[in-house]
Amino acid sequence: MKQLLNNTGVKIFLGIILSIILGKEIVYSFISNMNGTDYILKQILAMQITIIILIITFGFIILKNINK
């Protein structure tokens, strides 16, 4: 288990999963005030917004590292 956690890929994977879970809750708290949509649609929208933000963020990090 200790060797697994020392692996950089595993750390990145766990970081992405944690940021999706936490980010979805943060985004959901912002859009939960919208009227006319039910709970499941708001959760799906929050997940989509979170994944888009993560893709943009990781894209910038990757581009920054390529240009070094």
PDB file of N, CA, C and O in Angstrom, chain B, residues numbered from 101:
ATOM      1  N   MET B 101       0.832  -1.201   0.000  1.00  0.00           N
ATOM      2  CA  MET B 101       0.000   0.000   0.000  1.00  0.00           C
ATOM      3  C   MET B 101       0.868   1.253   0.000  1.00  0.00           C
ATOM      4  O   MET B 101       0.551   2.234  -0.672  1.00  0.00           O
ATOM      5  N   LYS B 102       1.972   1.218   0.760  1.00  0.00           N
ATOM      6  CA  LYS B 102       2.843   2.387   0.835  1.00  0.00           C
ATOM      7  C   LYS B 102       3.490   2.674  -0.517  1.00  0.00           C
ATOM      8  O   LYS B 102       3.629   3.831  -0.914  1.00  0.00           O
ATOM      9  N   GLN B 103       3.891   1.597  -1.229  1.00  0.00           N
ATOM     10  CA  GLN B 103       4.472   1.777  -2.559  1.00  0.00           C
ATOM     11  C   GLN B 103       3.447   2.352  -3.520  1.00  0.00           C
ATOM     12  O   GLN B 103       3.783   3.162  -4.385  1.00  0.00           O
ATOM     13  N   LEU B 104       2.197   1.934  -3.369  1.00  0.00           N
ATOM     14  CA  LEU B 104       1.144   2.426  -4.251  1.00  0.00           C
ATOM     15  C   LEU B 104       0.944   3.921  -4.061  1.00  0.00           C
ATOM     16  O   LEU B 104       0.754   4.649  -5.035  1.00  0.00           O
ATOM     17  N   LEU B 105       0.984   4.390  -2.808  1.00  0.00           N
ATOM     18  CA  LEU B 105       0.788   5.811  -2.538  1.00  0.00           C
ATOM     19  C   LEU B 105       1.999   6.645  -2.932  1.00  0.00           C
ATOM     20  O   LEU B 105       1.877   7.857  -3.112  1.00  0.00           O
ATOM     21  N   ASN B 106       3.173   6.018  -3.069  1.00  0.00           N
ATOM     22  CA  ASN B 106       4.345   6.751  -3.523  1.00  0.00           C
ATOM     23  C   ASN B 106       4.324   6.987  -5.029  1.00  0.00           C
ATOM     24  O   ASN B 106       5.086   7.807  -5.541  1.00  0.00           O
ATOM     25  N   ASN B 107       3.457   6.273  -5.737  1.00  0.00           N
ATOM     26  CA  ASN B 107       3.355   6.410  -7.183  1.00  0.00           C
ATOM     27  C   ASN B 107       2.698   7.749  -7.529  1.00  0.00           C
ATOM     28  O   ASN B 107       1.633   8.079  -7.009  1.00  0.00           O
ATOM     29  N   THR B 108       3.346   8.515  -8.413  1.00  0.00           N
ATOM     30  CA  THR B 108       2.831   9.845  -8.769  1.00  0.00           C
ATOM     31  C   THR B 108       1.492   9.751  -9.488  1.00  0.00           C
ATOM     32  O   THR B 108       0.599  10.564  -9.246  1.00  0.00           O
ATOM     33  N   GLY B 109       1.346   8.763 -10.374  1.00  0.00           N
ATOM     34  CA  GLY B 109       0.096   8.609 -11.110  1.00  0.00           C
ATOM     35  C   GLY B 109      -1.082   8.354 -10.187  1.00  0.00           C
ATOM     36  O   GLY B 109      -2.176   8.875 -10.406  1.00  0.00           O
ATOM     37  N   VAL B 110      -0.856   7.549  -9.149  1.00  0.00           N
ATOM     38  CA  VAL B 110      -1.925   7.257  -8.185  1.00  0.00           C
ATOM     39  C   VAL B 110      -2.292   8.522  -7.420  1.00  0.00           C
ATOM     40  O   VAL B 110      -3.470   8.775  -7.169  1.00  0.00           O
ATOM     41  N   LYS B 111      -1.283   9.326  -7.043  1.00  0.00           N
ATOM     42  CA  LYS B 111      -1.562  10.581  -6.334  1.00  0.00           C
ATOM     43  C   LYS B 111      -2.386  11.525  -7.201  1.00  0.00           C
ATOM     44  O   LYS B 111      -3.331  12.151  -6.721  1.00  0.00           O
ATOM     45  N   ILE B 112      -2.023  11.628  -8.494  1.00  0.00           N
ATOM     46  CA  ILE B 112      -2.770  12.506  -9.400  1.00  0.00           C
ATOM     47  C   ILE B 112      -4.201  12.002  -9.544  1.00  0.00           C
ATOM     48  O   ILE B 112      -5.144  12.793  -9.511  1.00  0.00           O
ATOM     49  N   PHE B 113      -4.372  10.679  -9.705  1.00  0.00           N
ATOM     50  CA  PHE B 113      -5.697  10.090  -9.858  1.00  0.00           C
ATOM     51  C   PHE B 113      -6.561  10.356  -8.632  1.00  0.00           C
ATOM     52  O   PHE B 113      -7.721  10.748  -8.762  1.00  0.00           O
ATOM     53  N   LEU B 114      -5.996  10.144  -7.429  1.00  0.00           N
ATOM     54  CA  LEU B 114      -6.750  10.411  -6.197  1.00  0.00           C
ATOM     55  C   LEU B 114      -7.067  11.898  -6.065  1.00  0.00           C
ATOM     56  O   LEU B 114      -8.146  12.265  -5.600  1.00  0.00           O
ATOM     57  N   GLY B 115      -6.133  12.752  -6.472  1.00  0.00           N
ATOM     58  CA  GLY B 115      -6.371  14.197  -6.430  1.00  0.00           C
ATOM     59  C   GLY B 115      -7.507  14.609  -7.338  1.00  0.00           C
ATOM     60  O   GLY B 115      -8.326  15.452  -6.972  1.00  0.00           O
ATOM     61  N   ILE B 116      -7.563  14.013  -8.537  1.00  0.00           N
ATOM     62  CA  ILE B 116      -8.642  14.333  -9.474  1.00  0.00           C
ATOM     63  C   ILE B 116      -9.981  13.891  -8.898  1.00  0.00           C
ATOM     64  O   ILE B 116     -10.959  14.637  -8.961  1.00  0.00           O
ATOM     65  N   ILE B 117     -10.036  12.678  -8.333  1.00  0.00           N
ATOM     66  CA  ILE B 117     -11.296  12.182  -7.764  1.00  0.00           C
ATOM     67  C   ILE B 117     -11.752  13.072  -6.608  1.00  0.00           C
ATOM     68  O   ILE B 117     -12.927  13.431  -6.524  1.00  0.00           O
ATOM     69  N   LEU B 118     -10.821  13.429  -5.713  1.00  0.00           N
ATOM     70  CA  LEU B 118     -11.175  14.295  -4.582  1.00  0.00           C
ATOM     71  C   LEU B 118     -11.644  15.661  -5.050  1.00  0.00           C
ATOM     72  O   LEU B 118     -12.609  16.204  -4.513  1.00  0.00           O
ATOM     73  N   SER B 119     -10.964  16.227  -6.055  1.00  0.00           N
ATOM     74  CA  SER B 119     -11.358  17.555  -6.524  1.00  0.00           C
ATOM     75  C   SER B 119     -12.707  17.516  -7.227  1.00  0.00           C
ATOM     76  O   SER B 119     -13.461  18.486  -7.167  1.00  0.00           O
ATOM     77  N   ILE B 120     -13.025  16.398  -7.899  1.00  0.00           N
ATOM     78  CA  ILE B 120     -14.348  16.279  -8.518  1.00  0.00           C
ATOM     79  C   ILE B 120     -15.421  16.229  -7.435  1.00  0.00           C
ATOM     80  O   ILE B 120     -16.446  16.902  -7.542  1.00  0.00           O
ATOM     81  N   ILE B 121     -15.186  15.431  -6.390  1.00  0.00           N
ATOM     82  CA  ILE B 121     -16.191  15.300  -5.327  1.00  0.00           C
ATOM     83  C   ILE B 121     -16.390  16.636  -4.614  1.00  0.00           C
ATOM     84  O   ILE B 121     -17.523  17.090  -4.449  1.00  0.00           O
ATOM     85  N   LEU B 122     -15.285  17.270  -4.189  1.00  0.00           N
ATOM     86  CA  LEU B 122     -15.401  18.539  -3.461  1.00  0.00           C
ATOM     87  C   LEU B 122     -15.902  19.655  -4.369  1.00  0.00           C
ATOM     88  O   LEU B 122     -16.735  20.466  -3.964  1.00  0.00           O
ATOM     89  N   GLY B 123     -15.389  19.692  -5.607  1.00  0.00           N
ATOM     90  CA  GLY B 123     -15.796  20.741  -6.544  1.00  0.00           C
ATOM     91  C   GLY B 123     -17.269  20.662  -6.879  1.00  0.00           C
ATOM     92  O   GLY B 123     -17.937  21.687  -7.012  1.00  0.00           O
ATOM     93  N   LYS B 124     -17.787  19.427  -7.020  1.00  0.00           N
ATOM     94  CA  LYS B 124     -19.207  19.257  -7.339  1.00  0.00           C
ATOM     95  C   LYS B 124     -20.076  19.821  -6.223  1.00  0.00           C
ATOM     96  O   LYS B 124     -21.099  20.454  -6.485  1.00  0.00           O
ATOM     97  N   GLU B 125     -19.670  19.593  -4.990  1.00  0.00           N
ATOM     98  CA  GLU B 125     -20.450  20.115  -3.866  1.00  0.00           C
ATOM     99  C   GLU B 125     -20.411  21.644  -3.833  1.00  0.00           C
ATOM    100  O   GLU B 125     -21.419  22.290  -3.545  1.00  0.00           O
ATOM    101  N   ILE B 126     -19.240  22.218  -4.131  1.00  0.00           N
ATOM    102  CA  ILE B 126     -19.127  23.682  -4.134  1.00  0.00           C
ATOM    103  C   ILE B 126     -19.982  24.277  -5.247  1.00  0.00           C
ATOM    104  O   ILE B 126     -20.724  25.234  -5.025  1.00  0.00           O
ATOM    105  N   VAL B 127     -19.871  23.695  -6.468  1.00  0.00           N
ATOM    106  CA  VAL B 127     -20.660  24.208  -7.593  1.00  0.00           C
ATOM    107  C   VAL B 127     -22.142  24.011  -7.318  1.00  0.00           C
ATOM    108  O   VAL B 127     -22.950  24.886  -7.627  1.00  0.00           O
ATOM    109  N   TYR B 128     -22.510  22.859  -6.735  1.00  0.00           N
ATOM    110  CA  TYR B 128     -23.922  22.599  -6.447  1.00  0.00           C
ATOM    111  C   TYR B 128     -24.475  23.618  -5.463  1.00  0.00           C
ATOM    112  O   TYR B 128     -25.635  24.017  -5.570  1.00  0.00           O
ATOM    113  N   SER B 129     -23.654  24.043  -4.504  1.00  0.00           N
ATOM    114  CA  SER B 129     -24.143  25.030  -3.538  1.00  0.00           C
ATOM    115  C   SER B 129     -24.434  26.363  -4.217  1.00  0.00           C
ATOM    116  O   SER B 129     -25.294  27.119  -3.763  1.00  0.00           O
ATOM    117  N   PHE B 130     -23.709  26.657  -5.320  1.00  0.00           N
ATOM    118  CA  PHE B 130     -23.984  27.900  -6.043  1.00  0.00           C
ATOM    119  C   PHE B 130     -25.254  27.802  -6.875  1.00  0.00           C
ATOM    120  O   PHE B 130     -26.029  28.756  -6.936  1.00  0.00           O
ATOM    121  N   ILE B 131     -25.480  26.635  -7.528  1.00  0.00           N
ATOM    122  CA  ILE B 131     -26.631  26.539  -8.434  1.00  0.00           C
ATOM    123  C   ILE B 131     -27.863  25.963  -7.750  1.00  0.00           C
ATOM    124  O   ILE B 131     -28.891  25.788  -8.404  1.00  0.00           O
ATOM    125  N   SER B 132     -27.796  25.662  -6.461  1.00  0.00           N
ATOM    126  CA  SER B 132     -28.955  25.068  -5.791  1.00  0.00           C
ATOM    127  C   SER B 132     -30.091  26.074  -5.616  1.00  0.00           C
ATOM    128  O   SER B 132     -31.216  25.691  -5.296  1.00  0.00           O
ATOM    129  N   ASN B 133     -29.800  27.355  -5.824  1.00  0.00           N
ATOM    130  CA  ASN B 133     -30.843  28.375  -5.685  1.00  0.00           C
ATOM    131  C   ASN B 133     -31.677  28.543  -6.950  1.00  0.00           C
ATOM    132  O   ASN B 133     -32.650  29.298  -6.948  1.00  0.00           O
ATOM    133  N   MET B 134     -31.309  27.844  -8.046  1.00  0.00           N
ATOM    134  CA  MET B 134     -32.077  27.974  -9.285  1.00  0.00           C
ATOM    135  C   MET B 134     -33.465  27.367  -9.105  1.00  0.00           C
ATOM    136  O   MET B 134     -33.621  26.313  -8.489  1.00  0.00           O
ATOM    137  N   ASN B 135     -34.461  28.043  -9.648  1.00  0.00           N
ATOM    138  CA  ASN B 135     -35.833  27.536  -9.556  1.00  0.00           C
ATOM    139  C   ASN B 135     -36.176  26.738 -10.809  1.00  0.00           C
ATOM    140  O   ASN B 135     -35.635  26.995 -11.885  1.00  0.00           O
ATOM    141  N   GLY B 136     -37.069  25.780 -10.667  1.00  0.00           N
ATOM    142  CA  GLY B 136     -37.629  25.084 -11.811  1.00  0.00           C
ATOM    143  C   GLY B 136     -36.894  23.829 -12.245  1.00  0.00           C
ATOM    144  O   GLY B 136     -37.358  23.142 -13.155  1.00  0.00           O
ATOM    145  N   THR B 137     -35.769  23.504 -11.633  1.00  0.00           N
ATOM    146  CA  THR B 137     -35.098  22.252 -11.985  1.00  0.00           C
ATOM    147  C   THR B 137     -35.031  21.369 -10.748  1.00  0.00           C
ATOM    148  O   THR B 137     -34.932  21.850  -9.620  1.00  0.00           O
ATOM    149  N   ASP B 138     -35.087  20.059 -10.993  1.00  0.00           N
ATOM    150  CA  ASP B 138     -35.090  19.148  -9.851  1.00  0.00           C
ATOM    151  C   ASP B 138     -33.674  18.812  -9.400  1.00  0.00           C
ATOM    152  O   ASP B 138     -32.690  19.224 -10.015  1.00  0.00           O
ATOM    153  N   TYR B 139     -33.598  18.061  -8.324  1.00  0.00           N
ATOM    154  CA  TYR B 139     -32.326  17.773  -7.641  1.00  0.00           C
ATOM    155  C   TYR B 139     -31.326  17.060  -8.552  1.00  0.00           C
ATOM    156  O   TYR B 139     -30.147  17.411  -8.583  1.00  0.00           O
ATOM    157  N   ILE B 140     -31.808  16.049  -9.299  1.00  0.00           N
ATOM    158  CA  ILE B 140     -30.891  15.244 -10.115  1.00  0.00           C
ATOM    159  C   ILE B 140     -30.303  16.083 -11.239  1.00  0.00           C
ATOM    160  O   ILE B 140     -29.110  15.976 -11.526  1.00  0.00           O
ATOM    161  N   LEU B 141     -31.119  16.918 -11.883  1.00  0.00           N
ATOM    162  CA  LEU B 141     -30.603  17.770 -12.958  1.00  0.00           C
ATOM    163  C   LEU B 141     -29.568  18.752 -12.431  1.00  0.00           C
ATOM    164  O   LEU B 141     -28.572  19.023 -13.102  1.00  0.00           O
ATOM    165  N   LYS B 142     -29.796  19.287 -11.236  1.00  0.00           N
ATOM    166  CA  LYS B 142     -28.810  20.199 -10.641  1.00  0.00           C
ATOM    167  C   LYS B 142     -27.507  19.474 -10.335  1.00  0.00           C
ATOM    168  O   LYS B 142     -26.427  20.030 -10.535  1.00  0.00           O
ATOM    169  N   GLN B 143     -27.600  18.227  -9.848  1.00  0.00           N
ATOM    170  CA  GLN B 143     -26.392  17.448  -9.559  1.00  0.00           C
ATOM    171  C   GLN B 143     -25.607  17.167 -10.840  1.00  0.00           C
ATOM    172  O   GLN B 143     -24.380  17.268 -10.856  1.00  0.00           O
ATOM    173  N   ILE B 144     -26.326  16.810 -11.927  1.00  0.00           N
ATOM    174  CA  ILE B 144     -25.662  16.539 -13.209  1.00  0.00           C
ATOM    175  C   ILE B 144     -24.993  17.804 -13.730  1.00  0.00           C
ATOM    176  O   ILE B 144     -23.858  17.756 -14.205  1.00  0.00           O
ATOM    177  N   LEU B 145     -25.687  18.938 -13.643  1.00  0.00           N
ATOM    178  CA  LEU B 145     -25.123  20.208 -14.098  1.00  0.00           C
ATOM    179  C   LEU B 145     -23.892  20.576 -13.279  1.00  0.00           C
ATOM    180  O   LEU B 145     -22.896  21.044 -13.831  1.00  0.00           O
ATOM    181  N   ALA B 146     -23.955  20.367 -11.971  1.00  0.00           N
ATOM    182  CA  ALA B 146     -22.806  20.663 -11.111  1.00  0.00           C
ATOM    183  C   ALA B 146     -21.619  19.784 -11.487  1.00  0.00           C
ATOM    184  O   ALA B 146     -20.484  20.258 -11.516  1.00  0.00           O
ATOM    185  N   MET B 147     -21.870  18.503 -11.777  1.00  0.00           N
ATOM    186  CA  MET B 147     -20.790  17.596 -12.167  1.00  0.00           C
ATOM    187  C   MET B 147     -20.173  18.029 -13.492  1.00  0.00           C
ATOM    188  O   MET B 147     -18.951  18.010 -13.636  1.00  0.00           O
ATOM    189  N   GLN B 148     -21.001  18.418 -14.464  1.00  0.00           N
ATOM    190  CA  GLN B 148     -20.480  18.847 -15.763  1.00  0.00           C
ATOM    191  C   GLN B 148     -19.635  20.104 -15.629  1.00  0.00           C
ATOM    192  O   GLN B 148     -18.555  20.185 -16.214  1.00  0.00           O
ATOM    193  N   ILE B 149     -20.109  21.088 -14.868  1.00  0.00           N
ATOM    194  CA  ILE B 149     -19.354  22.329 -14.672  1.00  0.00           C
ATOM    195  C   ILE B 149     -18.024  22.028 -13.990  1.00  0.00           C
ATOM    196  O   ILE B 149     -16.992  22.580 -14.370  1.00  0.00           O
ATOM    197  N   THR B 150     -18.044  21.153 -12.983  1.00  0.00           N
ATOM    198  CA  THR B 150     -16.816  20.801 -12.259  1.00  0.00           C
ATOM    199  C   THR B 150     -15.808  20.137 -13.180  1.00  0.00           C
ATOM    200  O   THR B 150     -14.623  20.468 -13.137  1.00  0.00           O
ATOM    201  N   ILE B 151     -16.260  19.200 -14.018  1.00  0.00           N
ATOM    202  CA  ILE B 151     -15.344  18.501 -14.925  1.00  0.00           C
ATOM    203  C   ILE B 151     -14.763  19.473 -15.944  1.00  0.00           C
ATOM    204  O   ILE B 151     -13.583  19.376 -16.280  1.00  0.00           O
ATOM    205  N   ILE B 152     -15.576  20.417 -16.448  1.00  0.00           N
ATOM    206  CA  ILE B 152     -15.069  21.417 -17.394  1.00  0.00           C
ATOM    207  C   ILE B 152     -13.993  22.273 -16.736  1.00  0.00           C
ATOM    208  O   ILE B 152     -12.955  22.533 -17.344  1.00  0.00           O
ATOM    209  N   ILE B 153     -14.227  22.714 -15.500  1.00  0.00           N
ATOM    210  CA  ILE B 153     -13.231  23.522 -14.782  1.00  0.00           C
ATOM    211  C   ILE B 153     -11.947  22.727 -14.583  1.00  0.00           C
ATOM    212  O   ILE B 153     -10.853  23.264 -14.757  1.00  0.00           O
ATOM    213  N   LEU B 154     -12.071  21.442 -14.218  1.00  0.00           N
ATOM    214  CA  LEU B 154     -10.883  20.600 -14.027  1.00  0.00           C
ATOM    215  C   LEU B 154     -10.106  20.417 -15.318  1.00  0.00           C
ATOM    216  O   LEU B 154      -8.876  20.478 -15.313  1.00  0.00           O
ATOM    217  N   ILE B 155     -10.814  20.189 -16.437  1.00  0.00           N
ATOM    218  CA  ILE B 155     -10.135  20.011 -17.726  1.00  0.00           C
ATOM    219  C   ILE B 155      -9.365  21.272 -18.092  1.00  0.00           C
ATOM    220  O   ILE B 155      -8.225  21.191 -18.549  1.00  0.00           O
ATOM    221  N   ILE B 156      -9.980  22.444 -17.895  1.00  0.00           N
ATOM    222  CA  ILE B 156      -9.302  23.707 -18.195  1.00  0.00           C
ATOM    223  C   ILE B 156      -8.078  23.871 -17.303  1.00  0.00           C
ATOM    224  O   ILE B 156      -7.007  24.244 -17.780  1.00  0.00           O
ATOM    225  N   THR B 157      -8.232  23.595 -16.009  1.00  0.00           N
ATOM    226  CA  THR B 157      -7.119  23.752 -15.065  1.00  0.00           C
ATOM    227  C   THR B 157      -5.958  22.832 -15.416  1.00  0.00           C
ATOM    228  O   THR B 157      -4.813  23.277 -15.497  1.00  0.00           O
ATOM    229  N   PHE B 158      -6.251  21.536 -15.625  1.00  0.00           N
ATOM    230  CA  PHE B 158      -5.178  20.603 -15.956  1.00  0.00           C
ATOM    231  C   PHE B 158      -4.585  20.915 -17.321  1.00  0.00           C
ATOM    232  O   PHE B 158      -3.395  20.690 -17.542  1.00  0.00           O
ATOM    233  N   GLY B 159      -5.398  21.432 -18.243  1.00  0.00           N
ATOM    234  CA  GLY B 159      -4.869  21.838 -19.545  1.00  0.00           C
ATOM    235  C   GLY B 159      -3.831  22.933 -19.405  1.00  0.00           C
ATOM    236  O   GLY B 159      -2.778  22.878 -20.040  1.00  0.00           O
ATOM    237  N   PHE B 160      -4.121  23.934 -18.573  1.00  0.00           N
ATOM    238  CA  PHE B 160      -3.151  25.009 -18.346  1.00  0.00           C
ATOM    239  C   PHE B 160      -1.881  24.479 -17.691  1.00  0.00           C
ATOM    240  O   PHE B 160      -0.778  24.887 -18.056  1.00  0.00           O
ATOM    241  N   ILE B 161      -2.029  23.563 -16.719  1.00  0.00           N
ATOM    242  CA  ILE B 161      -0.848  23.002 -16.046  1.00  0.00           C
ATOM    243  C   ILE B 161       0.010  22.228 -17.044  1.00  0.00           C
ATOM    244  O   ILE B 161       1.234  22.362 -17.048  1.00  0.00           O
ATOM    245  N   ILE B 162      -0.629  21.419 -17.890  1.00  0.00           N
ATOM    246  CA  ILE B 162       0.121  20.623 -18.869  1.00  0.00           C
ATOM    247  C   ILE B 162       0.812  21.534 -19.876  1.00  0.00           C
ATOM    248  O   ILE B 162       1.982  21.319 -20.196  1.00  0.00           O
ATOM    249  N   LEU B 163       0.102  22.557 -20.386  1.00  0.00           N
ATOM    250  CA  LEU B 163       0.710  23.483 -21.343  1.00  0.00           C
ATOM    251  C   LEU B 163       1.880  24.228 -20.724  1.00  0.00           C
ATOM    252  O   LEU B 163       2.897  24.451 -21.381  1.00  0.00           O
ATOM    253  N   LYS B 164       1.739  24.612 -19.463  1.00  0.00           N
ATOM    254  CA  LYS B 164       2.816  25.326 -18.774  1.00  0.00           C
ATOM    255  C   LYS B 164       4.053  24.444 -18.644  1.00  0.00           C
ATOM    256  O   LYS B 164       5.178  24.918 -18.797  1.00  0.00           O
ATOM    257  N   ASN B 165       3.839  23.148 -18.360  1.00  0.00           N
ATOM    258  CA  ASN B 165       4.969  22.229 -18.221  1.00  0.00           C
ATOM    259  C   ASN B 165       5.613  21.899 -19.559  1.00  0.00           C
ATOM    260  O   ASN B 165       6.817  21.651 -19.620  1.00  0.00           O
ATOM    261  N   ILE B 166       4.817  21.892 -20.647  1.00  0.00           N
ATOM    262  CA  ILE B 166       5.375  21.601 -21.973  1.00  0.00           C
ATOM    263  C   ILE B 166       6.292  22.744 -22.414  1.00  0.00           C
ATOM    264  O   ILE B 166       7.336  22.509 -23.021  1.00  0.00           O
ATOM    265  N   ASN B 167       5.896  23.978 -22.106  1.00  0.00           N
ATOM    266  CA  ASN B 167       6.648  25.139 -22.578  1.00  0.00           C
ATOM    267  C   ASN B 167       7.938  25.383 -21.814  1.00  0.00           C
ATOM    268  O   ASN B 167       8.700  26.275 -22.187  1.00  0.00           O
ATOM    269  N   LYS B 168       8.213  24.621 -20.754  1.00  0.00           N
ATOM    270  CA  LYS B 168       9.442  24.841 -19.974  1.00  0.00           C
ATOM    271  C   LYS B 168      10.676  24.488 -20.772  1.00  0.00           C
ATOM    272  O   LYS B 168      11.793  24.613 -20.270  1.00  0.00           O
TER     273      LYS B 168
END
